[in-house]
Structures are given as structure tokens and as C-alpha cells.
Amino acid sequence: MRIAATLLALLVLCSGTIPAVAFADGGTESAPGAATADRPALVGPPLARIDDPEVTELYVAPDPEGNARWTVSVRYNLSTAPDRAAFEAYGREFEAGDADVGLDAAFFRTLADAASRETGREMTIRNESRSSTVRNGTGVLNLSFTWTNFVTDTDAGFVIRDAVLMPGNRTWLASIGPSQRLVVETPEGYQVTDTRFGLDNGSVVVEGPHTFREPLSISYQQTAVEEPEPDSGPPWSLIGGALLLGLLVVAVAYVRLRGDDEAPSPPATGPDTGGEPPGAPPPAEEASGEDAGAADDAADEADDAGIDPALLSDEERVEHLLDQNGGRMKQARIVKETGWSDAKVSQLLSTMADEGRVEKLRLGRENLISLPDEEP
């Protein structure tokens, strides 16, 4: 049983010509439009054949950096046991690189050398690999290799064209036959911007039979780079915002509390103050009645006891007020007597209650404050 090598039958070389196909029995077969004297064809290795392949595919994966990874796949229908046995035997030789006929990277080296001379850009065939598989009655031969400098850079991306040229601006890829196809992949992050061929999932696909009236040309442009989605995790922005808001509230409360503890700065003397010296009390008519009365009462009580309120701490002043009022007072009256804010008095009394210096008793909507040794 004879194994077919169909690569040269795949390509129509030198501007629309197919080389004569030689068979193992010494006979020849020329495809329509065979090479003429003035348009010679590239000569490849002799061919033997078992049967026509079902599908022959050239798969090209260009790299924007310049190279392209090629995979040439030939599929055979192994309908009989002898066909299968013959294919498996040939497949082992093919993978080992010992097959005398069939897919051969040397053929593509010839093409790369011709393209190098035409473009003045060095191209080579590297990193060859071979594989042979049989599955569900189908045998597959795969030849893979890297074609260096296969693409040409442009301002916005790259283009495929020069690598298929030969001297005289001819092309070695002039046609593909029936049951043959060419697939040129589109790299991730790029899109096809100019081509004469159809697209399938973004890649250029040419189904045979097809004649290339002009050299294969495909232009690519880089697409917009998408930002990666943030990893799922704790919403740190929300957490940070909540912490910042909490710190702001605490800071405002602290500033207000400190402002209540500090006495107001005396007005400066000058034309706007009526010439009053620093520290002079404001005119009686300018003080509010309630606040002025509270301050006068507190001062009178301190004078009666012979104690200067300025020398007392806030806690001592509250204790002094309670002692002067029979050991108990409503919280609202403490606010009135001291002239402090509700927030300051409430916080101060809570602290004193925690320390056991006063006792708080809830009476309806009011708090009754008493000294610890006093019964409410």
C-alpha cells in the first residue's frame, strides 16, 4: 500500500502553475495549468499515494512580533484494515523524520529562501515538529514549524503579504484545490482591517478551490486594550469612606467639646469696641437674659461658698452645684446653671456616673442627678 504526500498537489506554484506530480510507480500526472517553459515550477519530492486526502489544511498563526507558526494537516479516510496498517507504519516513519516522501519542511525552506531574496528580509524555517494520529477511521499527518519574519510591521499593526512573494513579484501561493482550505488566525488584541477574503470568528478562511489572482494580503490593526476587571474582594473604598466619616464626626465633636471648655477670647480694644480695655465685661444690655442669669446665679453660689469657679474642674463644679442644691438637680438645670451645652453636660455626667461620682435617675423625659450618698 502506498502513502500519498499531497503538499505539492495543494499549492499551485509560480503564478498559477502546478508542478507535475510524480508517483512511486514512475508515472506522472500534470494538473491543469501545469508549468510552462517560461514559468517553471518548483520541484518538490516525489510522491506516493494511498488515496486522496479528505481535507488538507494550512493553518497559519501570525505573531505580531514578526514570526508565524504554521501547521499543515492532511487527513486520510482509512476505510480498510490494510489502509489503516499502512498509514500507521508510515506515520511512525513520518514522526521520526525517516519518511522518504510526504510532508517535508525542506519544501517550505525553499519558499522562505525565495521570499527572502524577493524582500531582502531574512526568513528561516525553525522548530519543526511532526505528528501522526489515527482516530475513528481517519488518519492525520501534521507538520508544524515557525516561519521567521513572516509578517511586516505597520504603524497601527502588521500585514501579511511579502512572505508569499517570489522573484518578479510572483507568488508561490497561487491557488488551492477542492477539499483544501487556508486559515490565517487573527492574534488576540488585533482585528483584520483589510483583506479580500471572508472571516470566520475573526480569522481569514479561504476554501478551495480558489485561485489567488493577486498575492495573499491581510492587514491587521491593534484593538483598544481593555482594562482588566478588578478582583472581587472587600469594598475597600466604602470601608475607607465610612472610617473617614466616623473620624470626621469624632473630630467635630471633640472640637465642639474643647470649644465649650475654653473661655471666649476677650475683645480687643479699638474704635469698634468703644475703647473698652481688654477683659472688660460686655455691657449688661448685650447679654441674653437667660444666659446672663445663669452665669450670675453660678457666680453668686460660688461667692456664697467662698469658692472661685475658675479654680474648679468641670466634675468639681458639678459636685459643688449638687451640694449647693441639696445633693440633687435635674440635668436641664445643670445645663442652665453652668451655661454649658447639652452635649457637654450629658457626656460629663455619663463619665461621672461611670466613675461613681454621681448617680443618674430617669424621670419621664428628664434625668435626675444626685450625689452618691443622697437618696433620690
C-alpha positions as CSV (number, residue, x, y, z in Angstrom):
1,M,0.0,0.0,0.0
2,R,1.4,3.4,-1.0
3,I,1.1,6.6,1.1
4,A,0.3,9.9,-0.6
5,A,2.2,13.1,0.1
6,T,-0.1,15.8,-1.0
7,L,1.6,19.0,-0.2
8,L,2.7,19.8,-3.8
9,A,-0.8,18.9,-5.0
10,L,-2.0,21.6,-2.6
11,L,-0.1,24.5,-3.9
12,V,-0.2,26.0,-7.4
13,L,3.3,27.4,-7.7
14,C,4.8,30.2,-9.7
15,S,1.9,32.4,-10.7
16,G,-0.8,29.8,-11.2
17,T,1.2,26.7,-12.1
18,I,1.2,23.3,-10.5
19,P,4.3,21.1,-10.8
20,A,4.0,17.7,-12.3
21,V,3.1,15.2,-9.7
22,A,5.3,12.1,-9.7
23,F,4.1,8.7,-8.4
24,A,6.0,5.9,-6.9
25,D,5.4,3.7,-10.0
26,G,7.3,6.2,-12.1
27,G,4.2,7.7,-13.8
28,T,3.4,11.4,-13.8
29,E,0.3,13.4,-13.7
30,S,0.1,17.1,-14.6
31,A,-2.6,19.3,-13.1
32,P,-4.4,21.7,-15.3
33,G,-2.4,24.8,-16.0
34,A,0.9,23.0,-15.4
35,A,4.3,24.7,-15.5
36,T,5.4,26.0,-18.9
37,A,8.9,26.7,-20.2
38,D,8.8,30.4,-19.4
39,R,7.1,29.8,-16.0
40,P,8.9,26.9,-14.3
41,A,7.5,25.2,-11.3
42,L,9.3,24.5,-8.1
43,V,10.3,20.9,-7.9
44,G,9.3,19.0,-4.8
45,P,9.9,15.5,-3.6
46,P,8.4,12.5,-5.5
47,L,5.0,11.4,-4.2
48,A,3.5,8.1,-3.5
49,R,-0.2,7.7,-2.7
50,I,-2.6,5.6,-0.8
51,D,-5.7,7.6,-1.5
52,D,-6.8,11.2,-2.0
53,P,-7.0,13.1,1.3
54,E,-10.4,14.1,2.6
55,V,-9.1,17.6,3.8
56,T,-5.8,19.4,3.5
57,E,-5.5,22.4,5.7
58,L,-2.8,25.1,6.1
59,Y,-3.2,26.8,9.4
60,V,-1.1,30.0,9.9
61,A,-0.9,31.7,13.3
62,P,0.9,35.0,12.9
63,D,2.7,36.6,15.8
64,P,2.7,40.5,15.9
65,E,6.4,40.3,16.8
66,G,7.1,39.1,13.3
67,N,7.0,35.3,13.1
68,A,4.2,32.8,12.2
69,R,3.5,29.3,13.4
70,W,2.4,27.0,10.6
71,T,0.6,23.7,10.8
72,V,0.0,21.7,7.7
73,S,-2.6,19.0,8.3
74,V,-3.5,16.2,5.8
75,R,-6.4,13.9,6.6
76,Y,-7.0,10.5,5.0
77,N,-10.0,8.2,5.0
78,L,-8.8,4.8,6.2
79,S,-11.7,2.6,5.2
80,T,-10.0,-0.7,5.3
81,A,-7.7,-2.5,7.8
82,P,-4.8,-2.6,5.3
83,D,-5.1,1.1,4.7
84,R,-5.0,1.7,8.5
85,A,-2.0,-0.6,8.9
86,A,-0.1,1.1,6.1
87,F,-0.9,4.5,7.4
88,E,0.3,3.6,11.0
89,A,3.5,2.2,9.6
90,Y,4.1,5.3,7.5
91,G,3.1,7.6,10.5
92,R,5.8,6.2,12.6
93,E,8.4,6.9,10.0
94,F,7.0,10.4,9.4
95,E,7.2,11.3,13.1
96,A,10.8,10.0,13.3
97,G,11.7,12.0,10.2
98,D,12.6,8.9,8.3
99,A,9.9,9.0,5.6
100,D,11.4,9.4,2.2
101,V,8.2,11.1,0.8
102,G,5.5,13.2,2.2
103,L,5.2,16.5,4.1
104,D,8.7,18.0,4.5
105,A,9.9,21.3,6.0
106,A,12.6,21.4,3.3
107,F,9.9,22.3,0.8
108,F,9.0,25.4,2.9
109,R,12.6,26.3,3.3
110,T,12.8,26.6,-0.5
111,L,9.8,29.0,-0.4
112,A,11.3,31.0,2.5
113,D,14.6,31.4,0.7
114,A,12.8,32.7,-2.4
115,A,10.7,35.2,-0.3
116,S,13.9,36.3,1.4
117,R,15.6,37.1,-1.9
118,E,12.5,39.0,-3.1
119,T,12.0,41.1,0.0
120,G,15.6,41.4,1.2
121,R,14.4,40.3,4.6
122,E,15.9,37.1,6.0
123,M,13.4,34.3,6.6
124,T,14.0,30.9,8.0
125,I,12.1,27.7,9.0
126,R,12.6,26.6,12.6
127,N,11.2,24.5,15.4
128,E,9.8,21.7,13.2
129,S,7.6,19.0,14.7
130,R,5.6,16.1,13.2
131,S,2.7,14.0,14.5
132,S,0.6,11.2,13.1
133,T,-2.7,10.1,14.6
134,V,-5.5,7.6,13.7
135,R,-9.0,8.1,15.1
136,N,-12.4,6.9,14.0
137,G,-11.2,5.7,10.7
138,T,-9.3,8.9,9.8
139,G,-5.5,9.3,9.6
140,V,-4.0,12.7,10.2
141,L,-0.4,13.9,9.4
142,N,0.6,17.2,11.0
143,L,3.7,19.2,10.1
144,S,4.4,22.3,12.3
145,F,7.1,24.8,12.1
146,T,7.9,28.5,12.7
147,W,8.4,30.8,9.7
148,T,10.5,33.8,10.9
149,N,10.0,37.3,9.7
150,F,6.7,36.2,8.1
151,V,4.8,39.5,8.9
152,T,5.7,43.1,8.2
153,D,5.2,45.8,10.8
154,T,3.0,48.8,10.1
155,D,2.3,52.0,12.2
156,A,-1.0,50.5,13.5
157,G,-0.3,46.8,13.4
158,F,1.1,44.4,10.8
159,V,0.5,43.0,7.3
160,I,0.9,39.6,5.7
161,R,2.0,39.8,2.0
162,D,5.7,39.8,1.4
163,A,6.3,36.2,2.6
164,V,4.2,34.7,-0.2
165,L,6.2,36.5,-2.9
166,M,8.8,35.1,-5.2
167,P,11.2,36.9,-7.6
168,G,9.4,39.0,-10.2
169,N,6.6,39.8,-7.7
170,R,5.1,36.4,-8.4
171,T,3.5,34.3,-5.6
172,W,4.1,30.7,-4.7
173,L,0.6,30.5,-3.2
174,A,-1.4,30.8,-6.4
175,S,-4.4,28.5,-5.8
176,I,-5.8,25.8,-3.5
177,G,-7.8,22.9,-4.8
178,P,-11.0,21.1,-3.8
179,S,-11.2,19.8,-0.2
180,Q,-8.4,22.2,0.7
181,R,-8.5,25.3,2.9
182,L,-6.3,28.0,4.2
183,V,-6.9,29.5,7.7
184,V,-4.9,32.6,8.9
185,E,-5.6,33.2,12.5
186,T,-6.1,36.7,14.0
187,P,-4.0,37.2,17.1
188,E,-5.7,38.3,20.3
189,G,-5.9,42.0,20.6
190,Y,-5.9,42.6,16.8
191,Q,-8.5,42.8,14.1
192,V,-8.5,42.4,10.3
193,T,-8.8,45.8,8.7
194,D,-8.1,44.9,5.0
195,T,-8.5,41.6,3.1
196,R,-10.3,40.2,0.0
197,F,-11.3,37.1,1.8
198,G,-14.1,36.1,4.2
199,L,-13.8,35.9,8.0
200,D,-14.8,33.1,10.3
201,N,-14.7,34.0,14.1
202,G,-12.3,36.9,13.2
203,S,-9.9,34.7,11.2
204,V,-9.4,34.7,7.4
205,V,-10.6,31.5,5.8
206,V,-10.2,30.6,2.2
207,E,-12.0,27.5,1.0
208,G,-10.8,25.6,-2.1
209,P,-11.0,25.5,-5.0
210,H,-9.7,29.1,-5.2
211,T,-7.2,30.9,-7.4
212,F,-5.3,33.9,-6.0
213,R,-5.3,36.4,-8.8
214,E,-3.2,38.7,-6.6
215,P,-0.7,37.7,-3.8
216,L,-2.4,36.9,-0.5
217,S,-2.6,40.1,1.6
218,I,-4.1,40.7,5.0
219,S,-3.8,43.8,7.2
220,Y,-4.2,43.8,11.0
221,Q,-4.7,46.6,13.4
222,Q,-4.4,46.5,17.2
223,T,-7.7,46.9,19.0
224,A,-8.2,49.0,22.1
225,V,-6.7,47.4,25.2
226,E,-9.4,46.5,27.7
227,E,-8.6,47.2,31.4
228,P,-8.8,44.0,33.5
229,E,-11.8,43.8,35.8
230,P,-10.9,44.5,39.4
231,D,-10.7,41.4,41.6
232,S,-13.7,40.8,43.8
233,G,-13.0,41.4,47.4
234,P,-13.9,43.7,50.3
235,P,-15.2,47.1,49.1
236,W,-12.3,49.0,50.5
237,S,-13.5,52.3,49.1
238,L,-16.7,52.0,51.0
239,I,-14.9,50.9,54.1
240,G,-12.4,53.7,53.8
241,G,-15.2,56.2,53.3
242,A,-17.1,55.0,56.4
243,L,-13.9,55.2,58.5
244,L,-13.2,58.7,57.2
245,L,-16.8,59.8,58.0
246,G,-16.5,58.3,61.5
247,L,-13.2,60.1,62.2
248,L,-14.8,63.4,60.9
249,V,-17.7,63.1,63.3
250,V,-15.4,62.4,66.2
251,A,-13.2,65.3,65.3
252,V,-16.2,67.7,65.1
253,A,-17.5,66.5,68.5
254,Y,-14.0,66.9,70.0
255,V,-13.6,70.4,68.6
256,R,-17.0,71.4,70.0
257,L,-16.2,70.0,73.4
258,R,-12.9,71.8,73.5
259,G,-14.6,75.0,72.4
260,D,-17.1,74.7,75.3
261,D,-14.2,74.2,77.8
262,E,-12.3,77.3,76.7
263,A,-13.4,80.7,77.7
264,P,-14.1,83.2,74.9
265,S,-11.2,85.4,73.9
266,P,-11.6,89.0,75.3
267,P,-12.4,91.6,72.7
268,A,-9.6,93.8,71.5
269,T,-9.6,97.5,72.3
270,G,-10.1,99.9,69.5
271,P,-12.6,102.0,67.7
272,D,-15.0,99.1,67.2
273,T,-15.0,98.1,70.9
274,G,-15.8,101.6,72.2
275,G,-12.4,101.9,73.8
276,E,-13.1,99.2,76.4
277,P,-10.0,97.7,77.9
278,P,-9.1,94.0,77.5
279,G,-11.1,91.8,79.9
280,A,-13.8,94.3,80.4
281,P,-17.3,92.6,80.7
282,P,-19.7,93.3,77.9
283,P,-22.4,95.8,78.5
284,A,-25.3,94.4,80.5
285,E,-27.8,95.1,77.8
286,E,-25.9,92.9,75.3
287,A,-26.0,89.7,77.3
288,S,-29.0,87.4,76.8
289,G,-31.3,87.3,79.7
290,E,-31.3,83.6,80.4
291,D,-27.6,83.0,79.9
292,A,-26.7,86.1,81.9
293,G,-29.0,85.0,84.7
294,A,-27.4,81.5,84.7
295,A,-23.9,82.9,84.9
296,D,-24.9,85.4,87.7
297,D,-26.5,82.5,89.7
298,A,-23.4,80.4,89.3
299,A,-21.2,83.2,90.4
300,D,-23.4,84.1,93.3
301,E,-23.4,80.5,94.5
302,A,-19.6,80.3,94.2
303,D,-19.3,83.6,96.1
304,D,-21.6,82.3,98.9
305,A,-19.4,79.3,99.4
306,G,-16.2,81.3,99.1
307,I,-15.0,79.2,96.2
308,D,-13.7,80.6,92.9
309,P,-15.4,78.6,90.0
310,A,-12.4,79.2,87.8
311,L,-10.3,77.0,90.2
312,L,-12.7,74.1,89.9
313,S,-12.6,71.3,87.4
314,D,-15.8,70.5,85.5
315,E,-16.5,67.5,87.7
316,E,-15.9,69.5,90.9
317,R,-18.1,72.3,89.7
318,V,-21.0,69.8,89.1
319,E,-20.4,68.3,92.5
320,H,-20.4,71.8,94.0
321,L,-23.7,72.7,92.3
322,L,-25.3,69.5,93.6
323,D,-24.0,70.2,97.1
324,Q,-25.4,73.7,96.9
325,N,-28.8,72.4,95.8
326,G,-29.4,69.7,98.4
327,G,-27.5,67.0,96.6
328,R,-29.7,66.6,93.6
329,M,-30.6,68.5,90.5
330,K,-32.3,68.0,87.2
331,Q,-29.8,67.7,84.3
332,A,-31.5,70.6,82.4
333,R,-30.9,72.8,85.4
334,I,-27.2,71.9,85.5
335,V,-27.0,72.9,81.8
336,K,-28.7,76.2,82.7
337,E,-26.5,76.8,85.8
338,T,-23.2,76.1,84.1
339,G,-24.0,77.6,80.7
340,W,-22.5,74.6,79.1
341,S,-24.0,72.8,76.1
342,D,-26.4,69.9,76.4
343,A,-23.9,67.6,74.7
344,K,-21.1,68.5,77.1
345,V,-23.2,68.2,80.2
346,S,-24.6,64.8,79.1
347,Q,-21.1,63.4,78.3
348,L,-19.7,64.8,81.5
349,L,-22.5,63.3,83.7
350,S,-22.2,59.9,82.0
351,T,-18.5,59.9,82.8
352,M,-19.0,60.9,86.4
353,A,-21.8,58.2,86.7
354,D,-19.4,55.6,85.4
355,E,-16.8,56.7,88.0
356,G,-19.4,56.6,90.7
357,R,-19.2,60.4,91.5
358,V,-22.9,60.9,90.6
359,E,-26.0,58.9,90.1
360,K,-28.5,59.3,87.3
361,L,-32.2,58.5,87.6
362,R,-34.5,58.7,84.6
363,L,-37.7,60.6,85.5
364,G,-40.0,60.8,82.5
365,R,-38.1,62.7,79.9
366,E,-35.6,64.2,82.3
367,N,-32.6,62.9,84.2
368,L,-32.3,63.5,88.0
369,I,-28.7,63.8,89.0
370,S,-27.7,63.2,92.6
371,L,-24.6,62.7,94.7
372,P,-23.9,59.0,95.6
373,D,-24.7,59.5,99.3
374,E,-28.0,61.1,98.6
375,E,-31.2,59.0,98.2
376,P,-33.2,60.1,95.2
